[in-house]
Amino acid sequence: MTTVIIGGGITGLSAGYHIDDEVIILERDNTSLGGLCSSYHIEGDCNYYIEKFYHHLFEQDHELISLCRKLGINVERRIGTVGYSFGNKIYPLNTPLEILKYPYLTFFEKLRLAQFTLKCKRENPKKHVGETATNYIIKNNGVSTYEKFFLPLLKGKFGVDHQDISATWLISRIKLRSNRTLKGERLGYIRGGFQKLVDALANKIEKRGGEILKGIEVKEIVVENGIVKSIKTENEFIKTDKVICTSPSRTTKYFGTKKLLFQGAFCTLFSLKKKISDVYWLNIGDNLSFKALIEHTNFMPLADYGENLVYTVTYTSKPIDIEKTLNLFRYDLKKFGVEEEDILWQRTSYEMFTAPLYRRTYTYLPYKSDTKGLYFAGIFSKPNYPERSINGSIKAGKEVAELINNG
Ligand SMILES: Cc1cc2nc3c(=O)[nH]c(=O)nc-3n(C[C@H](O)[C@H](O)[C@H](O)COP(=O)(O)OP(=O)(O)OC[C@H]3O[C@@H](n4cnc5c(N)ncnc54)[C@H](O)[C@@H]3O)c2cc1C
């Protein structure tokens, strides 16, 4: 019988691509596939696609890079420069000289920070299960570095939950992502956007006879006597004995929210008449409405887009007021020299289930559930720990498909 996949994001598309038998993918969005990795289509002279939420890839994203190779998609390696904004001033933090010149940490604190990164790289994260990131940082770095450097970042990323974030997550994250050169971080991007990957996967699935239905929201997974029987949508029941659920909100319905909580992201893409700085990724140390400012056109060539593209983002575990937040974003952009008349257009994406909240109690989910025929794969699966990513979702989709292929 046909496998039904709930969700046409990267996990759903990867699962659909890797499953040997028939598949139907049901995606609730009626316009685009790709989920969190979907794109805006900006028509005009440059006629381009740009992700709704900023995206790049990392050198160690082997699943993603090898899938792109198979699909004939070129991945460009790029350096992503980073910086920190404090006191409304931008400090690039790439070269040793730039780091030495940063005025808000003493030389000794910077040295401890470098030692801390090396320590995390050697550390076994599992030894710190149950410990908070805050405790681990203070123990190894001292209070002043925590307060001046880590606290604004943790608060920015996790808001009110920052004190319960796990040390295991922090160490794993630093181990995974400390891949810097003397000019910046080694990253990658698909020229033309990740839309190319989404389209290529969808084409392959459909060519093999798979069905992808947009604008169909799954309302219920019908289970009888512990066995999956069908999927209920707005208009019909689809009979099936195998379901892969990639939707985080459905996952909490099944497993509850005790261990598994998610956070959301509110991200606005601005087209600006001028650039703000030379930095690609700017962490915001000040108490502003956005927690990071990402100048995409400091990463990929401006000529591809014909306009300066800048994302601002905030993360939240509670619903937020869209209009108010957007107005605050525009207001806070003024602190970076962006006046109202510099903004050509803006687009906002707001999703409530964009990443697991990596609290001390967080554990990723197994693919197989207690219900026969019901599988879960997505940002809550093992390959997406300690950080959810396109790479992790490709791997989760592939691994759950292998389970189904092997009966
Ligand atoms: C702000 C932000 C920045 C990011 N930056 C990066 C980055 O730089 N690099 C990187 O590798 N990754 C990045 N990611 C992460 C990456 O986008 C995700 O990990 C990945 O796209 C998740 O794919 P998924 O299919 O697992 O989940 P989703 O993309 O969430 O897909 C789930 C799909 O299921 C659909 N769905 C949900 N419920 C139903 C239902 N009931 N019926 C039908 N359909 C349903 C949804 O509409 C969605 O399309 C970023 C994410 C965010 C939010």
Ligand as a Chemical Component Dictionary entry (heavy atoms), coordinates in Angstrom:
data_LIG
# 
_chem_comp.id                   LIG 
_chem_comp.type                 NON-POLYMER 
_chem_comp.pdbx_formal_charge   0 
_chem_comp.three_letter_code    LIG 
# 
loop_
_chem_comp_atom.comp_id 
_chem_comp_atom.atom_id 
_chem_comp_atom.alt_atom_id 
_chem_comp_atom.type_symbol 
_chem_comp_atom.charge 
_chem_comp_atom.model_Cartn_x 
_chem_comp_atom.model_Cartn_y 
_chem_comp_atom.model_Cartn_z 
_chem_comp_atom.pdbx_ordinal 
LIG C1  C1  C 0 15.129 30.940 10.825 1  
LIG C2  C2  C 0 15.666 29.636 10.303 2  
LIG C3  C3  C 0 16.925 29.588 9.742  3  
LIG C4  C4  C 0 17.455 28.382 9.298  4  
LIG N1  N1  N 0 18.698 28.379 8.748  5  
LIG C5  C5  C 0 19.230 27.211 8.345  6  
LIG C6  C6  C 0 20.511 27.183 7.732  7  
LIG O1  O1  O 0 21.152 28.211 7.558  8  
LIG N2  N2  N 0 21.012 25.979 7.342  9  
LIG C7  C7  C 0 20.318 24.816 7.521  10 
LIG O2  O2  O 0 20.818 23.749 7.140  11 
LIG N3  N3  N 0 19.089 24.814 8.085  12 
LIG C8  C8  C 0 18.535 25.970 8.497  13 
LIG N4  N4  N 0 17.291 25.986 9.049  14 
LIG C9  C9  C 0 16.646 24.706 9.343  15 
LIG C10 C10 C 0 16.005 24.036 8.147  16 
LIG O3  O3  O 0 15.253 24.945 7.388  17 
LIG C11 C11 C 0 15.080 22.949 8.694  18 
LIG O4  O4  O 0 15.802 22.135 9.585  19 
LIG C12 C12 C 0 14.495 22.048 7.621  20 
LIG O5  O5  O 0 14.055 22.788 6.506  21 
LIG C13 C13 C 0 13.341 21.293 8.259  22 
LIG O6  O6  O 0 12.694 20.485 7.319  23 
LIG P1  P1  P 0 11.543 19.508 7.779  24 
LIG O7  O7  O 0 10.942 18.942 6.577  25 
LIG O8  O8  O 0 12.083 18.573 8.792  26 
LIG O9  O9  O 0 10.494 20.412 8.560  27 
LIG P2  P2  P 0 9.496  21.596 7.953  28 
LIG O10 O10 O 0 10.293 22.385 7.036  29 
LIG O11 O11 O 0 8.905  22.172 9.147  30 
LIG O12 O12 O 0 8.468  20.733 7.119  31 
LIG C14 C14 C 0 7.284  20.243 7.654  32 
LIG C15 C15 C 0 6.220  20.432 6.591  33 
LIG O13 O13 O 0 5.020  19.834 7.047  34 
LIG C16 C16 C 0 3.935  20.654 6.681  35 
LIG N5  N5  N 0 2.837  20.316 7.587  36 
LIG C17 C17 C 0 2.787  20.525 8.919  37 
LIG N6  N6  N 0 1.635  20.053 9.424  38 
LIG C18 C18 C 0 0.949  19.527 8.385  39 
LIG C19 C19 C 0 -0.312 18.881 8.270  40 
LIG N7  N7  N 0 -1.102 18.672 9.328  41 
LIG N8  N8  N 0 -0.712 18.462 7.041  42 
LIG C20 C20 C 0 0.074  18.654 5.949  43 
LIG N9  N9  N 0 1.272  19.266 6.012  44 
LIG C21 C21 C 0 1.707  19.690 7.211  45 
LIG C22 C22 C 0 4.476  22.058 6.853  46 
LIG O14 O14 O 0 3.724  22.998 6.116  47 
LIG C23 C23 C 0 5.904  21.891 6.322  48 
LIG O15 O15 O 0 5.990  22.143 4.942  49 
LIG C24 C24 C 0 16.709 27.184 9.430  50 
LIG C25 C25 C 0 15.413 27.242 9.953  51 
LIG C26 C26 C 0 14.889 28.452 10.382 52 
LIG C27 C27 C 0 13.507 28.502 10.944 53 
# 
loop_
_chem_comp_bond.comp_id 
_chem_comp_bond.atom_id_1 
_chem_comp_bond.atom_id_2 
_chem_comp_bond.value_order 
_chem_comp_bond.pdbx_ordinal 
LIG C1  C2  SING 1  
LIG C2  C3  SING 2  
LIG C2  C26 DOUB 3  
LIG C3  C4  DOUB 4  
LIG C4  N1  SING 5  
LIG C4  C24 SING 6  
LIG N1  C5  DOUB 7  
LIG C5  C6  SING 8  
LIG C5  C8  SING 9  
LIG C6  O1  DOUB 10 
LIG C6  N2  SING 11 
LIG N2  C7  SING 12 
LIG C7  O2  DOUB 13 
LIG C7  N3  SING 14 
LIG N3  C8  DOUB 15 
LIG C8  N4  SING 16 
LIG N4  C9  SING 17 
LIG N4  C24 SING 18 
LIG C9  C10 SING 19 
LIG C10 O3  SING 20 
LIG C10 C11 SING 21 
LIG C11 O4  SING 22 
LIG C11 C12 SING 23 
LIG C12 O5  SING 24 
LIG C12 C13 SING 25 
LIG C13 O6  SING 26 
LIG O6  P1  SING 27 
LIG P1  O7  DOUB 28 
LIG P1  O8  SING 29 
LIG P1  O9  SING 30 
LIG O9  P2  SING 31 
LIG P2  O10 DOUB 32 
LIG P2  O11 SING 33 
LIG P2  O12 SING 34 
LIG O12 C14 SING 35 
LIG C14 C15 SING 36 
LIG C15 O13 SING 37 
LIG C15 C23 SING 38 
LIG O13 C16 SING 39 
LIG C16 N5  SING 40 
LIG C16 C22 SING 41 
LIG N5  C17 SING 42 
LIG N5  C21 SING 43 
LIG C17 N6  DOUB 44 
LIG N6  C18 SING 45 
LIG C18 C19 SING 46 
LIG C18 C21 DOUB 47 
LIG C19 N7  SING 48 
LIG C19 N8  DOUB 49 
LIG N8  C20 SING 50 
LIG C20 N9  DOUB 51 
LIG N9  C21 SING 52 
LIG C22 O14 SING 53 
LIG C22 C23 SING 54 
LIG C23 O15 SING 55 
LIG C24 C25 DOUB 56 
LIG C25 C26 SING 57 
LIG C26 C27 SING 58 
# 
